[in-house]
């Protein structure tokens, strides 16, 4: 009996020590990114009865079956999926907010209103030099605000494309590292400490990838992972120990597209998709702003060339250039404003051509068009912000659920620490009892 007690107690002490080691590992890595909580799975050790034993079973203690990595593949996939959606929405909203700020802070709308207002004041006295100078100054300011808006939009686009380029580089780096982890996993022993660490690295890399693009994963029997982009039928980014080059192309309008190994793909999630969506909206805003600038210049120039300047000469175009960036005041002399109809003499007070200009501006309504553009941007930002907040909430819930299942709870580990410590001490006490019994038996004469 004493021999049985010693072997049982020894197995219990060894199992408890292993459990303490695992608990200590969990506590030490409670703040480590990507660490998945470990737990010990134990099983009873039993052996068939032998000669001189009563019954058919001889109890032989306990042994550690394996160290379990508490990972839930479904919850991890949910975190990747919802995280990719949230990353896309966050990147898109951030880009759109910059577009909105670029247009609003340029004060294009206010400058158009001021220009039209100065034309109205000039109509009261077409030969007043100060009123003409005011029109010219407001025209110059208006042209500059268009230039400022265009340059600001260009800066936003450049920033988004720079960030997207960096994101593409990160995807390639992560894919290369993931292929290396796959190679090591294929050679690692099952349930070994090395395999467990590699699985943590694998899952962490997948999580980081999903921040840039939505990934579709399939896991093999050797724990390696195959990663596809653009859906379950999309091309492979990682397969075994190889990775495929991910690339970005920029169109003439500044929008971006992606390829994987030369095959065009359209990711549905991730920050790269969000930046691409923001750039698409930016290109639309820039096109509308350029159209507005060209229409405004054409309207004013058409009226100018149909009238007569203060000295009676034929009117000339007030604006030159194309697009918002090229919108420029063609002259700076207020006397060249063609307020009078064609053929009128010098210093004519007839505001016929000026009225025609104001009527044309009222018909084309550039201020209204600019207001519509501002409203379109702000409403887009507002709508995308609501979507972003909802997706962030969903992603946070998925992360909390995963953390509760796979993360380290220090309170729980503290309980385990006491539990396994007591188990170790109890096994030691059993060995002491076995030793006392054996000594007692030897002392019997």
C-alpha positions as CSV (number, residue, x, y, z in Angstrom):
1,X,0.0,0.0,0.0
2,X,2.8,2.4,0.8
3,X,4.3,1.9,-2.6
4,X,0.9,2.7,-4.2
5,X,0.5,5.8,-2.1
6,X,4.0,7.0,-3.1
7,X,3.4,6.5,-6.9
8,X,0.0,8.1,-6.7
9,X,1.2,11.1,-4.7
10,X,4.2,11.5,-7.0
11,X,2.0,11.7,-10.1
12,X,-0.3,14.2,-8.3
13,X,2.7,16.4,-7.3
14,X,4.1,16.3,-10.9
15,X,0.7,17.1,-12.4
16,X,0.1,20.0,-9.9
17,X,3.6,21.4,-10.6
18,X,2.9,21.4,-14.3
19,X,-0.4,23.1,-13.7
20,X,1.4,25.7,-11.6
21,X,3.9,26.3,-14.4
22,X,1.0,26.8,-16.9
23,X,-0.7,29.2,-14.5
24,X,2.5,31.1,-14.0
25,X,2.9,31.3,-17.8
26,X,-0.6,32.7,-18.1
27,X,0.0,35.3,-15.4
28,X,3.3,36.4,-16.9
29,X,1.7,36.9,-20.4
30,X,-1.5,38.5,-19.3
31,X,-0.6,41.7,-21.1
32,X,1.1,40.0,-24.1
33,X,-0.6,40.8,-27.4
34,X,-1.9,37.7,-29.1
35,X,-1.4,35.4,-26.2
36,X,-4.0,32.8,-25.8
37,X,-4.7,31.4,-22.3
38,X,-3.4,27.9,-21.6
39,X,-5.0,25.3,-19.3
40,X,-4.0,21.8,-18.2
41,X,-6.1,18.8,-19.1
42,X,-5.5,15.9,-16.7
43,X,-6.7,12.3,-16.8
44,X,-6.7,9.4,-14.4
45,X,-4.0,6.8,-14.7
46,X,-5.2,3.2,-14.1
47,X,-3.7,-0.2,-14.6
48,X,-5.0,-3.7,-14.7
49,X,-4.8,-5.6,-11.4
50,X,-1.9,-8.0,-11.0
51,X,-1.0,-11.1,-8.8
52,X,-2.1,-10.8,-5.3
53,X,-4.3,-7.7,-5.9
54,X,-7.9,-7.5,-5.1
55,X,-10.2,-6.6,-8.0
56,X,-9.4,-5.9,-11.6
57,X,-8.2,-2.3,-11.4
58,X,-5.2,-0.9,-9.7
59,X,-5.4,2.9,-9.1
60,X,-2.2,4.6,-10.3
61,X,-2.7,8.3,-9.9
62,X,-3.0,11.1,-12.5
63,X,-1.1,12.4,-15.5
64,X,-1.2,15.5,-17.6
65,X,-2.9,14.6,-20.9
66,X,-2.0,17.8,-22.6
67,X,-1.7,21.6,-22.3
68,X,-4.8,23.1,-24.0
69,X,-4.7,26.4,-25.9
70,X,-8.1,27.9,-25.2
71,X,-8.7,29.3,-28.7
72,X,-12.2,29.4,-30.3
73,X,-11.8,29.4,-34.1
74,X,-15.3,30.7,-34.6
75,X,-14.9,33.7,-32.3
76,X,-11.5,34.5,-33.8
77,X,-13.0,34.5,-37.3
78,X,-15.8,36.8,-36.0
79,X,-13.3,39.2,-34.6
80,X,-11.4,39.2,-37.9
81,X,-14.6,39.7,-39.9
82,X,-16.1,42.4,-37.7
83,X,-12.7,44.1,-37.2
84,X,-12.2,44.3,-41.0
85,X,-15.6,45.9,-41.4
86,X,-14.8,48.4,-38.6
87,X,-11.4,49.2,-40.0
88,X,-12.9,49.9,-43.4
89,X,-15.5,52.2,-41.9
90,X,-13.0,54.0,-39.7
91,X,-10.6,54.6,-42.6
92,X,-13.4,55.8,-44.9
93,X,-14.9,58.2,-42.3
94,X,-11.4,59.6,-41.5
95,X,-10.8,60.3,-45.2
96,X,-14.2,61.8,-45.8
97,X,-13.8,64.1,-42.8
98,X,-10.6,65.4,-44.3
99,X,-12.3,65.9,-47.7
100,X,-15.1,67.8,-45.9
101,X,-12.6,70.0,-44.0
102,X,-10.7,70.7,-47.2
103,X,-13.7,72.1,-49.0
104,X,-15.4,73.8,-46.1
105,X,-12.3,75.6,-44.8
106,X,-11.4,77.0,-48.2
107,X,-14.6,79.2,-48.0
108,X,-15.4,78.8,-51.7
109,X,-19.2,79.2,-51.0
110,X,-18.6,82.5,-49.1
111,X,-16.4,83.9,-51.7
112,X,-19.0,83.2,-54.5
113,X,-21.6,85.0,-52.4
114,X,-19.3,87.9,-51.8
115,X,-18.5,88.1,-55.5
116,X,-22.2,88.2,-56.5
117,X,-22.8,90.7,-53.8
118,X,-20.1,93.0,-55.1
119,X,-21.7,92.8,-58.6
120,X,-25.0,93.8,-57.1
121,X,-23.5,96.9,-55.4
122,X,-21.7,97.8,-58.7
123,X,-25.1,97.9,-60.4
124,X,-26.0,100.9,-58.3
125,X,-23.2,103.0,-59.9
126,X,-21.4,101.2,-62.7
127,X,-18.7,103.9,-63.1
128,X,-17.7,104.1,-59.4
129,X,-14.0,103.1,-59.3
130,X,-14.1,101.9,-55.7
131,X,-17.1,99.5,-56.5
132,X,-15.2,98.2,-59.5
133,X,-12.1,97.6,-57.3
134,X,-14.3,95.7,-54.8
135,X,-15.5,93.5,-57.6
136,X,-12.0,92.7,-58.7
137,X,-10.8,92.0,-55.2
138,X,-13.7,89.6,-54.6
139,X,-13.1,88.0,-57.9
140,X,-9.4,87.5,-57.0
141,X,-10.4,86.1,-53.6
142,X,-12.9,83.7,-55.2
143,X,-10.3,82.4,-57.6
144,X,-7.9,81.8,-54.7
145,X,-10.5,79.9,-52.7
146,X,-11.0,77.6,-55.6
147,X,-7.2,77.1,-55.8
148,X,-7.0,76.5,-52.1
149,X,-9.8,74.0,-52.2
150,X,-8.2,72.1,-55.1
151,X,-4.8,72.1,-53.4
152,X,-6.3,70.9,-50.1
153,X,-8.1,68.1,-51.8
154,X,-4.9,67.1,-53.6
155,X,-3.2,67.0,-50.2
156,X,-5.9,64.8,-48.8
157,X,-5.6,62.4,-51.8
158,X,-1.8,62.3,-51.5
159,X,-2.1,61.5,-47.8
160,X,-4.6,58.7,-48.4
161,X,-2.6,57.1,-51.2
162,X,0.6,57.3,-49.0
163,X,-1.2,55.5,-46.2
164,X,-2.6,53.0,-48.6
165,X,0.8,52.3,-50.0
166,X,2.2,51.7,-46.5
167,X,-0.8,49.4,-45.9
168,X,0.0,47.4,-49.0
169,X,3.6,47.0,-47.8
170,X,2.4,45.9,-44.4
171,X,0.1,43.2,-46.0
172,X,3.1,41.8,-47.9
173,X,5.3,41.8,-44.8
174,X,2.6,40.1,-42.7
175,X,1.9,37.6,-45.5
176,X,5.6,36.7,-45.8
177,X,5.8,36.2,-42.0
178,X,2.7,34.1,-42.0
179,X,4.2,31.8,-44.7
180,X,7.3,31.4,-42.4
181,X,5.0,30.5,-39.5
182,X,3.3,27.9,-41.7
183,X,6.6,26.3,-42.5
184,X,7.5,26.0,-38.9
185,X,4.1,24.7,-38.0
186,X,4.3,22.0,-40.5
187,X,7.5,20.7,-38.8
188,X,6.3,21.2,-35.1
189,X,5.3,18.3,-32.9
190,X,1.6,18.1,-32.1
191,X,0.6,19.8,-28.8
192,X,4.2,20.9,-28.2
193,X,5.1,24.2,-26.6
194,X,6.7,25.3,-29.9
195,X,3.5,24.6,-31.8
196,X,1.4,26.4,-29.2
197,X,3.6,29.5,-29.5
198,X,3.4,29.3,-33.3
199,X,-0.4,29.1,-33.3
200,X,-0.5,32.3,-31.2
201,X,1.8,33.9,-33.8
202,X,-0.4,32.6,-36.7
203,X,-3.6,34.0,-35.2
204,X,-2.0,37.3,-34.3
205,X,-0.8,37.7,-37.9
206,X,-4.2,36.9,-39.2
207,X,-5.7,39.5,-36.9
208,X,-3.2,42.1,-38.1
209,X,-3.9,41.2,-41.8
210,X,-7.7,41.7,-41.3
211,X,-7.0,45.3,-40.2
212,X,-5.9,46.0,-43.8
213,X,-8.0,43.6,-45.9
214,X,-10.7,41.1,-45.2
215,X,-9.2,37.6,-45.3
216,X,-10.8,34.2,-46.0
217,X,-9.0,31.4,-44.1
218,X,-8.9,27.7,-44.3
219,X,-7.0,25.6,-41.8
220,X,-5.1,22.4,-42.6
221,X,-4.6,19.3,-40.5
222,X,-1.0,20.4,-39.6
223,X,-2.4,23.7,-38.3
224,X,-1.1,25.7,-41.3
225,X,-3.5,28.2,-42.8
226,X,-4.4,29.2,-46.4
227,X,-5.4,32.8,-46.8
228,X,-7.4,34.2,-49.7
229,X,-8.4,37.8,-50.5
230,X,-11.6,38.9,-52.2
231,X,-13.8,36.1,-50.9
232,X,-13.6,32.3,-50.6
233,X,-13.0,31.9,-54.3
234,X,-10.4,34.7,-54.5
235,X,-6.7,34.3,-55.2
236,X,-4.4,33.0,-52.5
237,X,-2.3,35.4,-50.5
238,X,-0.7,32.7,-48.4
239,X,-0.5,29.0,-49.2
240,X,1.8,26.9,-47.0
241,X,5.3,28.4,-47.1
242,X,4.7,30.8,-50.0
243,X,3.1,34.2,-50.3
244,X,1.9,36.1,-53.3
245,X,2.7,39.8,-54.0
246,X,-0.1,42.2,-53.2
247,X,0.0,45.5,-55.1
248,X,-1.8,48.8,-55.6
249,X,-2.4,50.8,-58.8
250,X,-3.4,54.5,-59.0
251,X,-5.7,55.8,-61.7
252,X,-5.4,59.2,-63.3
253,X,-8.2,60.5,-61.2
254,X,-6.4,59.5,-58.0
255,X,-8.5,56.5,-57.1
256,X,-6.8,53.2,-56.3
257,X,-7.2,49.5,-57.1
258,X,-5.6,46.3,-55.9
259,X,-4.1,43.2,-57.5
260,X,-2.8,39.9,-56.0
261,X,-0.3,38.2,-58.1
262,X,-1.4,40.3,-61.1
263,X,-5.1,39.3,-60.6
264,X,-7.5,42.3,-59.9
265,X,-9.3,41.9,-56.5
266,X,-11.8,44.0,-54.7
267,X,-11.5,43.6,-50.9
268,X,-14.8,44.1,-49.0
269,X,-13.2,45.1,-45.7
270,X,-10.1,46.5,-44.0
271,X,-8.6,49.9,-43.9
272,X,-7.3,49.7,-47.5
273,X,-10.8,49.3,-48.8
274,X,-12.0,52.3,-46.6
275,X,-9.2,54.5,-48.0
276,X,-10.1,53.4,-51.5
277,X,-13.8,54.4,-50.9
278,X,-12.7,57.8,-49.5
279,X,-10.5,58.4,-52.6
280,X,-13.5,57.6,-54.8
281,X,-15.6,60.2,-53.1
282,X,-12.7,62.6,-53.2
283,X,-12.4,62.2,-57.0
284,X,-16.2,62.8,-57.3
285,X,-15.9,66.0,-55.2
286,X,-12.9,67.2,-57.2
287,X,-14.8,66.6,-60.5
288,X,-17.8,68.6,-59.2
289,X,-15.6,71.4,-57.9
290,X,-13.7,71.6,-61.3
291,X,-17.0,71.6,-63.2
292,X,-18.3,74.4,-60.9
293,X,-15.2,76.5,-61.5
294,X,-15.3,76.0,-65.3
295,X,-19.0,76.8,-65.4
296,X,-18.5,79.9,-63.3
297,X,-15.7,81.1,-65.5
298,X,-17.6,80.4,-68.7
299,X,-20.7,82.3,-67.4
300,X,-18.7,85.4,-66.4
301,X,-16.5,85.3,-69.5
302,X,-19.5,85.0,-71.8
303,X,-21.1,88.1,-70.3
304,X,-17.8,90.0,-70.3
305,X,-17.1,89.4,-74.0
306,X,-20.6,90.5,-74.8
307,X,-20.3,94.0,-73.3
308,X,-18.2,97.1,-73.2
309,X,-15.6,98.2,-70.7
310,X,-15.5,101.6,-69.0
311,X,-13.5,103.1,-71.8
312,X,-15.9,101.8,-74.4
313,X,-13.6,99.0,-75.6
314,X,-14.9,95.5,-76.1
315,X,-15.0,93.4,-72.9
316,X,-12.4,90.6,-72.4
317,X,-12.6,87.4,-70.4
318,X,-12.3,88.0,-66.6
319,X,-11.1,84.5,-65.7
320,X,-8.7,82.0,-67.3
321,X,-7.5,78.5,-66.7
322,X,-9.4,75.2,-66.3
323,X,-10.5,73.4,-63.2
324,X,-10.4,74.6,-59.7
325,X,-6.7,74.5,-59.5
326,X,-6.2,76.6,-62.7
327,X,-9.0,79.1,-62.0
328,X,-7.3,82.5,-62.2
329,X,-8.2,86.1,-62.6
330,X,-7.2,87.3,-66.1
331,X,-6.9,91.0,-65.3
332,X,-6.7,93.2,-62.3
333,X,-8.0,96.6,-63.7
334,X,-11.5,97.3,-62.5
335,X,-12.1,99.5,-65.6
336,X,-12.1,96.4,-67.8
337,X,-15.3,95.1,-66.2
338,X,-17.8,95.2,-69.0
339,X,-20.9,96.7,-67.3
340,X,-22.3,98.4,-70.4
341,X,-23.8,96.7,-73.5
342,X,-21.6,96.3,-76.6
343,X,-21.2,99.5,-78.6
344,X,-21.8,101.8,-75.6
345,X,-19.6,104.9,-75.3
346,X,-16.9,105.5,-72.6
347,X,-18.1,106.0,-69.1
348,X,-21.5,104.7,-69.9
349,X,-23.8,104.3,-66.9
350,X,-25.9,101.8,-68.7
351,X,-25.7,98.6,-66.6
352,X,-27.3,96.4,-69.2
353,X,-24.4,93.9,-69.6
354,X,-23.9,93.8,-65.9
355,X,-27.5,92.9,-65.4
356,X,-27.1,90.2,-68.0
357,X,-24.1,88.8,-66.1
358,X,-26.1,88.8,-62.8
359,X,-29.0,87.1,-64.5
360,X,-26.7,84.4,-66.0
361,X,-25.2,83.9,-62.6
362,X,-28.6,83.7,-61.0
363,X,-29.6,81.1,-63.6
364,X,-26.5,78.9,-63.2
365,X,-26.5,79.6,-59.4
366,X,-22.9,78.7,-58.6
367,X,-23.5,79.5,-54.9
368,X,-26.3,77.0,-54.9
369,X,-24.2,74.4,-56.6
370,X,-21.4,74.9,-54.1
371,X,-24.0,74.6,-51.3
372,X,-25.2,71.4,-52.8
373,X,-21.7,70.1,-52.9
374,X,-21.1,70.9,-49.3
375,X,-24.4,69.3,-48.3
376,X,-23.5,66.2,-50.3
377,X,-20.2,65.8,-48.5
378,X,-21.6,66.5,-45.0
379,X,-24.5,64.2,-45.4
380,X,-22.1,61.4,-46.7
381,X,-19.9,61.9,-43.6
382,X,-22.9,61.8,-41.3
383,X,-24.3,58.7,-42.8
384,X,-20.9,56.9,-42.8
385,X,-20.4,58.0,-39.2
386,X,-23.6,56.2,-38.1
387,X,-22.5,53.1,-40.0
388,X,-19.0,53.3,-38.5
389,X,-20.3,53.6,-34.9
390,X,-22.6,50.6,-35.4
391,X,-19.7,48.5,-36.9
392,X,-17.4,49.5,-34.1
393,X,-19.9,48.4,-31.5
394,X,-20.3,45.0,-33.2
395,X,-16.5,44.6,-33.4
396,X,-16.1,45.5,-29.8
397,X,-18.7,42.9,-28.8
398,X,-16.9,40.2,-30.7
399,X,-13.6,41.2,-29.2
400,X,-15.0,41.1,-25.7
401,X,-16.5,37.7,-26.3
402,X,-13.2,36.4,-27.5
403,X,-11.3,38.0,-24.7
404,X,-13.6,36.4,-22.2
405,X,-13.0,33.0,-23.7
406,X,-9.3,33.1,-24.7
407,X,-7.9,36.0,-22.6
408,X,-6.1,35.8,-19.3
409,X,-8.3,36.6,-16.3
410,X,-5.9,37.4,-13.4
411,X,-8.6,36.7,-10.8
412,X,-9.2,33.3,-12.3
413,X,-5.5,32.5,-12.5
414,X,-5.0,33.6,-8.8
415,X,-7.6,31.0,-7.8
416,X,-5.9,28.4,-9.9
417,X,-2.6,29.3,-8.3
418,X,-4.0,28.6,-4.8
419,X,-5.8,25.5,-6.0
420,X,-2.8,23.9,-7.6
421,X,-0.5,24.9,-4.7
422,X,-2.9,23.2,-2.3
423,X,-3.0,20.1,-4.6
424,X,0.9,20.0,-4.6
425,X,1.0,20.4,-0.8
426,X,-1.6,17.7,-0.4
427,X,0.3,15.3,-2.7
428,X,3.4,16.0,-0.6
429,X,1.4,15.2,2.6
430,X,0.3,11.9,1.0
431,X,4.0,11.0,0.4
432,X,4.7,11.8,4.0
433,X,1.9,9.6,5.2
434,X,3.2,6.8,2.9
435,X,6.7,7.2,4.4
436,X,5.3,7.1,7.9
437,X,3.4,3.9,7.2
438,X,6.4,2.3,5.6
439,X,8.5,3.2,8.7
440,X,5.9,1.9,11.0
441,X,5.8,-1.4,9.2
442,X,9.6,-1.7,9.3
443,X,9.4,-1.0,13.1
444,X,7.1,-4.0,13.8
445,X,9.1,-7.0,15.1
